[in-house]
Amino acid sequence: MRTGIATVCLSGTLKEKMQACAIAGFDGIEIFEQDLVTSPLSPEDVRKMAADLGLGLDLYQPFRDFDSVSEDILQENLRRADAKFKLMSRLGMDTILVCTNVGTATIDDDSLRAEQLSRLAELAGNHGVKVAYEALAWGKYVNDYEHAHRLVDTVDHPNLGTCLDSFHILSRDWDTAPIEAIKPEKIFFVQVADAPKLSMDVLSWSRHYRVFPGEGQFELAKFMGHVARAGYSGPVSLEVFNDVFRQSDVERTAVDAMRSLIWLEEQSAKWLDAKAASLAAEGVSGDSPANAAGRRRYPMELATLPKVAEPAGFNFAEVKTDEPAQLETLLGQLGFEFDGRHRTKDVQLWSMGHARVIINEQAPSHSEPAIAALGFDVDSPVIASARAQQLKAPVVPRKVQADEEVFQGIAAPDSTEIFLCQGSPDGTAAWTSEFRQTHEFGEGLEHL
C-alpha cells in the first residue's frame, strides 16, 4: 500500500514537515496550499527537496468553491484553476483536489455542474493534470460521495475522477459498500482519518477533532476493504485536522501517523480475509471483484504484521529514583523482600511471590521516582520485537555481559522502555539469578 500524509497534519515549516515525513517512511505527501504559500522555498526548491528525500508529491490541495455558480464566476474560477495548474507544473505535481462548493454555490443543477466540471477537466488535461473531485460532508448541494461520483461518471473525462475521504463519508454514516461499484480508474485519490463519535456540527468536528486511524471510532478497515475490492491501488493518505497534532513535535507525530497507517493496512487485510471467508461460507463464487476471495486477489497490496498473542502477564517493573532508601522502605512496607543487587548494573531486585520490582539508582538528581521500564511475558520475544519494530518502535540499546539474559527491548511512544521476556509456566524468571544478596569474597589474602 502506497502511504501518504497531508502536510496540514503536522506542525512546523514545510521543510520540517517534509523531512519528518521522510524520516517516518512515508511514500508521498499532499501539499496543503497554505504550507507552500508561507514557505520561503520556491516550487522548484520543494520539488528538488522532495526528490532528494525520496518523497512523491501526490496531491495539491485544496481548490475550493468551483462548481454550481453563474458563468461570470465560473470564468474567474477557471482563471484561478489555470494559475494553479501552472504552479503544479513547477512543483512537478499532476493531481489536484477540488472540493464540492460550499461558499459560492447558487445554482442547484446537476447538468450545469457536470458541464462546468467538464470544462475544468478539459483545462486540466491541457496541463497534464488530473482533478480529484471530493464531496465535502457540508457541501451546499453535493455532500455525499455517490452524488460526486455520478457527476464524474456523467462528465466521463479522463482527467476527472473522484477522491474518497473516510471522514466525509463516515461522519455522515453513508454506506461504504457502493464504493465497490466505482471503476478503479475513476478513483483518483483516497484520504483517511479517524474520529471519535461527537455530537456537534460536522464542520467543527472535521476541522478540530480528526485523529489518526485506530484512535477514533470509525470503521476504517471496512471502508478500506471496500476501496480495495473496487480495485484501487493508488495512494492512501492521511488528512487529519487536529489542533494538538499541529502543536506537537513534528517527527514524533509523523512516526505516530505512519504507525497508524501500518496498523490500518493490517486491519484492512484482516477485514478482506474475513469477507472472503464469509462469502465462501455463503457459497458465493466467481471471478468478479465482488466475489474474489482473499486480499491477495486485489491490486492493492496489503501487508500484515507478525502474529503475536497478547502478553501473558507482567515480568517486572523498573523504577528509577535518585533516593532508593525511600522506595526500599515503601516496598518493604508493602511486603516485598530484597533479593539482591545486580552483579554488573547499579540496580537492585525486590520481589513478592512472582511480582518483581527493580530499583534503578541511575536517575538524575532531584527527580521524582518514575516507571522507567516494564517487562512482559510473551510466547516469542523475537517475533514480538519484530512486530513492534515494524510499527516504528525504536530498539532500546542494552549492554549485557557474558551469561546475562538478553532482552528484546523497544521504546513505547512515551519513551518507557518495554522489555519482551520469555514467559515460563511457573512464573519464574531466569534473569533473577544475576542478583546477589551479598558480596562474594575469596578464601584469604594472597599478599600485601
C-alpha positions in Angstrom: 0.0 0.0 0.0 1.4 3.4 -1.0 1.3 5.6 2.1 0.9 9.4 2.2 0.1 12.3 4.5 -1.1 15.8 4.1 1.3 18.5 5.4 -1.6 20.1 7.2 -1.4 17.2 9.7 1.9 18.3 11.2 3.5 21.2 13.0 6.4 23.3 11.7 7.6 24.7 8.4 7.1 22.9 5.1 10.7 21.9 5.1 10.5 20.5 8.6 7.3 18.6 7.7 8.8 17.1 4.6 11.9 16.0 6.5 9.8 14.4 9.2 7.7 12.5 6.6 10.8 11.1 5.0 12.2 10.0 8.4 8.9 8.3 9.3 8.9 6.4 6.0 6.0 7.8 4.0 6.0 7.2 0.2 4.5 10.6 -0.6 2.8 13.8 0.7 -0.1 16.1 -0.1 1.0 19.7 -0.3 -1.5 21.9 1.6 -1.5 25.3 -0.2 -1.1 27.3 3.0 2.1 25.4 3.8 3.5 26.3 0.3 2.4 30.0 0.5 4.1 30.6 3.9 7.3 28.7 3.0 10.4 30.6 1.8 11.0 27.7 -0.6 10.2 28.2 -4.2 8.1 25.5 -6.0 11.3 24.3 -7.7 13.0 24.1 -4.3 10.1 22.0 -2.9 10.3 19.7 -6.0 14.0 19.1 -5.6 13.8 18.6 -1.9 11.0 16.0 -2.3 13.2 14.2 -4.9 16.2 14.3 -2.6 14.1 12.9 0.3 12.5 10.2 -1.8 9.0 11.6 -1.3 6.4 11.7 -4.0 4.3 14.9 -4.4 1.0 13.1 -4.7 -1.7 15.7 -4.3 -2.1 19.5 -4.3 -4.9 20.8 -2.3 -7.4 22.4 -1.8 -9.2 24.1 -4.7 -12.5 25.3 -3.3 -15.8 26.7 -4.5 -15.6 25.9 -8.2 -19.0 24.5 -9.4 -22.7 25.4 -9.2 -22.0 29.1 -10.0 -23.0 31.6 -12.6 -21.0 32.0 -15.8 -19.1 35.1 -14.7 -17.9 33.5 -11.5 -17.1 30.3 -13.5 -14.8 32.3 -15.8 -12.9 33.6 -12.7 -12.7 30.1 -11.3 -11.2 28.8 -14.5 -8.6 31.5 -14.4 -7.8 30.5 -10.8 -7.6 26.9 -11.9 -5.2 27.8 -14.8 -2.9 29.6 -12.4 -2.9 26.5 -10.0 -2.2 24.1 -12.8 0.8 26.2 -13.9 2.1 26.2 -10.3 1.7 22.5 -10.1 3.8 22.2 -13.2 6.6 23.9 -11.4 6.2 21.5 -8.5 6.1 18.5 -10.8 2.6 17.5 -9.5 -0.2 16.1 -11.5 -3.2 15.7 -9.2 -5.3 18.4 -7.6 -8.1 18.1 -5.0 -11.3 20.0 -6.0 -13.9 20.2 -3.2 -17.6 20.5 -3.8 -18.8 24.1 -3.4 -19.7 25.4 0.0 -19.3 29.2 -0.1 -20.3 30.4 -3.6 -22.7 27.8 -4.9 -26.0 29.4 -6.0 -27.4 27.0 -8.7 -28.6 23.5 -7.8 -28.5 21.8 -11.1 -26.5 18.6 -11.8 -26.5 19.2 -15.6 -24.9 22.6 -15.0 -22.4 21.1 -12.5 -21.4 18.4 -15.0 -20.9 21.0 -17.8 -18.7 23.1 -15.5 -16.7 20.1 -14.3 -16.2 19.1 -17.9 -14.7 22.5 -18.7 -12.4 22.2 -15.7 -11.3 18.7 -16.7 -10.6 19.9 -20.3 -8.4 22.7 -18.9 -6.7 20.3 -16.6 -6.0 18.0 -19.4 -4.2 20.7 -21.3 -1.8 21.0 -18.4 -1.5 17.3 -17.8 -3.3 17.5 -14.5 -5.9 15.1 -13.0 -8.8 16.6 -11.0 -9.9 14.6 -7.9 -13.4 15.7 -7.1 -14.3 15.4 -3.4 -17.7 15.6 -1.8 -17.4 17.6 1.4 -19.8 16.4 4.2 -21.0 20.0 4.5 -21.2 20.8 0.7 -24.1 23.1 -0.2 -25.6 20.9 -3.0 -23.2 17.9 -3.2 -22.3 16.3 0.1 -22.1 12.6 -0.5 -19.6 10.6 -2.4 -22.1 8.8 -4.6 -23.5 12.1 -5.8 -20.0 13.3 -6.6 -19.2 10.1 -8.5 -22.4 10.3 -10.5 -21.2 13.7 -11.7 -17.8 12.3 -12.5 -19.4 9.5 -14.4 -21.7 11.9 -16.3 -18.7 14.0 -17.4 -16.8 10.9 -18.5 -13.5 12.8 -18.9 -10.1 11.0 -18.4 -8.8 13.9 -16.3 -11.8 13.9 -13.9 -12.1 11.4 -11.1 -13.2 11.2 -7.5 -11.5 11.5 -4.2 -12.8 9.3 -1.4 -12.3 10.7 2.1 -13.2 8.5 5.0 -14.2 11.4 7.3 -16.7 12.9 4.8 -18.2 9.5 4.2 -18.3 8.0 7.7 -19.2 11.2 9.6 -22.5 11.2 7.7 -23.0 7.4 8.2 -23.0 6.8 4.4 -23.0 3.2 3.3 -19.5 2.3 2.1 -20.4 -0.8 0.1 -21.3 1.2 -3.1 -17.6 2.2 -3.3 -17.0 -1.3 -4.9 -19.2 -0.2 -7.9 -16.8 2.7 -8.8 -14.4 1.9 -11.6 -10.9 1.9 -10.1 -9.6 4.2 -12.8 -12.1 6.8 -11.7 -10.9 6.8 -8.1 -8.0 9.3 -8.3 -7.2 9.5 -4.6 -8.1 8.1 -1.1 -7.8 10.0 2.1 -8.3 8.5 5.6 -8.9 9.9 9.0 -10.5 8.5 12.2 -12.6 10.5 14.7 -14.4 10.0 18.0 -18.1 10.0 17.7 -19.2 13.5 18.8 -22.5 15.4 18.8 -21.6 18.6 17.1 -21.7 20.3 13.7 -19.7 18.3 11.1 -17.5 21.2 10.0 -16.1 21.9 13.5 -15.9 18.1 14.1 -13.8 17.8 10.9 -11.5 20.8 11.4 -10.5 20.1 15.1 -11.2 16.5 16.1 -9.9 14.2 13.4 -7.4 11.6 14.7 -5.1 9.0 13.2 -6.6 5.5 12.3 -7.1 3.4 15.4 -7.6 6.4 17.7 -11.2 7.0 16.9 -14.4 5.1 16.4 -14.9 4.9 12.6 -15.0 1.5 10.8 -11.9 2.3 8.7 -11.0 -1.3 8.0 -14.4 -1.8 6.4 -14.0 1.4 4.4 -10.6 0.4 3.1 -11.8 -3.1 2.4 -14.4 -1.7 0.0 -11.8 0.6 -1.6 -9.5 -2.4 -2.1 -12.4 -4.5 -3.6 -13.1 -1.7 -6.0 -9.6 -2.4 -7.5 -8.0 0.9 -6.3 -4.2 0.7 -6.0 -3.2 4.3 -5.6 -2.0 6.3 -2.5 -3.8 6.0 0.8 -3.1 9.3 2.5 -3.8 10.7 6.0 -5.7 14.0 6.1 -6.1 14.8 9.8 -7.1 18.2 11.1 -6.2 18.3 14.8 -5.2 21.2 17.0 -3.0 19.1 19.2 -1.1 17.4 16.4 -0.3 20.7 14.8 1.4 21.8 18.1 3.3 18.6 18.8 6.8 17.5 17.9 6.8 17.1 14.1 9.0 14.0 13.9 7.2 12.2 16.7 3.8 13.0 15.2 4.9 11.8 11.7 6.0 8.5 13.2 2.7 8.1 15.0 0.9 8.8 11.8 2.9 6.2 9.9 2.3 3.7 12.6 -1.4 4.3 12.3 -1.3 3.5 8.5 0.6 0.3 9.1 -2.0 -0.7 11.6 -4.8 0.2 9.2 -3.2 -1.8 6.5 -3.2 -4.9 8.6 -6.7 -4.4 9.8 -7.9 -3.9 6.2 -6.2 -7.1 5.2 -7.9 -9.0 8.0 -11.3 -7.5 7.0 -10.8 -8.7 3.4 -9.9 -12.2 4.5 -12.9 -12.3 6.8 -15.1 -11.1 4.0 -13.8 -13.7 1.7 -14.4 -16.4 4.3 -18.0 -15.1 4.8 -18.6 -15.2 1.0 -17.2 -18.7 0.8 -19.5 -19.9 3.6 -22.4 -18.4 1.7 -21.4 -20.3 -1.4 -20.6 -17.2 -3.4 -18.2 -17.9 -6.2 -16.9 -16.3 -9.4 -14.1 -14.1 -10.6 -15.7 -10.7 -10.3 -14.2 -8.2 -7.8 -17.3 -8.6 -5.7 -16.8 -12.4 -5.4 -13.0 -12.6 -5.4 -11.5 -14.5 -2.4 -8.8 -13.1 -0.1 -6.9 -9.8 -0.1 -4.3 -11.1 -2.5 -6.8 -11.1 -5.3 -6.8 -7.2 -5.4 -4.3 -4.8 -7.0 -3.7 -3.0 -3.7 -1.0 -4.9 -1.8 -1.9 -5.0 1.9 0.9 -6.3 4.2 0.3 -7.9 7.6 2.5 -7.9 10.7 3.9 -10.9 12.5 1.2 -12.5 14.6 1.7 -12.1 18.3 -0.5 -13.2 21.1 -1.4 -10.8 23.9 1.3 -10.8 26.7 0.7 -13.5 29.3 1.5 -11.1 32.2 4.0 -8.8 33.7 7.5 -10.0 34.2 8.8 -6.9 36.1 8.5 -3.2 36.7 11.6 -0.9 36.9 11.5 2.3 38.8 14.2 5.0 38.5 15.0 7.1 41.6 17.9 9.0 43.0 16.8 8.3 46.5 16.4 4.5 46.7 16.1 4.4 50.5 12.6 5.8 50.4 11.5 3.4 47.8 13.1 0.5 49.7 11.1 1.4 52.8 7.9 1.6 50.8 8.4 -1.8 49.1 9.2 -3.3 52.5 6.0 -2.0 53.9 4.1 -3.4 51.0 5.5 -6.9 51.7 8.3 -7.0 49.1 11.6 -8.6 50.0 15.1 -7.6 49.0 16.6 -10.2 46.6 20.0 -8.6 46.0 21.9 -6.3 43.8 22.8 -7.0 40.1 26.3 -8.2 39.6 27.2 -5.7 36.9 24.5 -3.0 37.0 23.6 -0.4 39.6 20.1 -1.9 40.3 18.5 -4.0 43.0 15.7 -6.5 42.9 12.7 -6.7 45.2 10.1 -9.4 45.0 6.9 -10.7 46.5 6.0 -14.0 45.0 6.2 -13.6 41.2 5.8 -9.8 41.5 9.2 -8.2 40.8 10.3 -4.6 41.1 13.7 -3.4 40.0 15.1 -0.2 41.6 17.3 1.7 39.2 19.6 4.1 41.1 20.8 5.9 38.0 18.1 8.6 37.9 19.1 12.3 37.5 19.4 14.2 40.8 16.3 15.6 42.4 14.0 13.7 40.0 10.7 12.1 41.2 10.6 8.3 41.2 9.1 7.1 37.9 8.4 3.9 36.0 11.3 3.6 33.6 10.7 0.1 32.1 8.2 -2.7 32.1 8.8 -6.4 31.3 6.1 -8.5 29.7 5.9 -12.3 29.4 5.4 -13.3 25.7 5.5 -16.5 23.8 8.2 -15.4 21.4 10.2 -12.2 22.3 11.9 -12.2 18.9 8.7 -12.2 16.9 7.0 -9.7 19.3 10.0 -7.4 18.9 9.9 -7.7 15.1 6.2 -6.7 15.1 7.0 -3.7 17.4 9.8 -2.6 15.1 7.6 -2.8 12.0 5.2 -0.5 13.9 8.1 2.0 14.2 9.0 1.3 17.8 12.8 2.1 18.3 15.0 -0.6 19.7 16.3 0.1 23.2 20.1 -0.5 23.4 21.1 -2.6 26.4 24.6 -3.7 27.4 24.9 -7.3 28.6 27.8 -9.2 30.0 28.5 -12.9 29.4 25.9 -15.3 30.9 23.3 -12.5 31.3 19.8 -12.6 29.9 19.4 -10.9 26.6 16.1 -9.0 26.5 14.3 -7.8 23.4 13.7 -4.1 24.2 11.8 -1.4 22.4 10.7 2.1 23.4 7.0 3.0 23.8 5.7 6.3 22.3 6.1 7.9 25.8 9.7 6.6 25.9 9.0 4.0 28.5 11.3 1.0 27.8 9.4 -2.2 27.1 11.2 -5.5 27.5 9.8 -8.7 26.0 10.6 -11.6 28.1 10.3 -15.3 27.6 7.4 -16.4 29.8 7.6 -19.6 31.9 4.8 -21.9 33.1 5.6 -21.4 36.8 6.0 -17.7 36.6 9.7 -17.7 37.5 12.4 -15.6 35.6 15.8 -16.9 34.8 17.4 -13.5 35.0 16.8 -13.2 38.7 19.9 -15.4 39.2 22.0 -12.4 38.2 21.2 -10.7 41.5 23.2 -11.5 44.7 22.4 -10.9 48.3 26.0 -10.3 49.5 29.4 -9.7 48.0 31.4 -12.9 47.4 34.9 -12.9 49.0 38.0 -15.0 48.3 39.3 -17.6 50.7 42.1 -15.4 52.0 44.8 -12.8 51.4 47.4 -13.7 48.8 49.8 -10.8 49.5 50.1 -7.3 50.9 
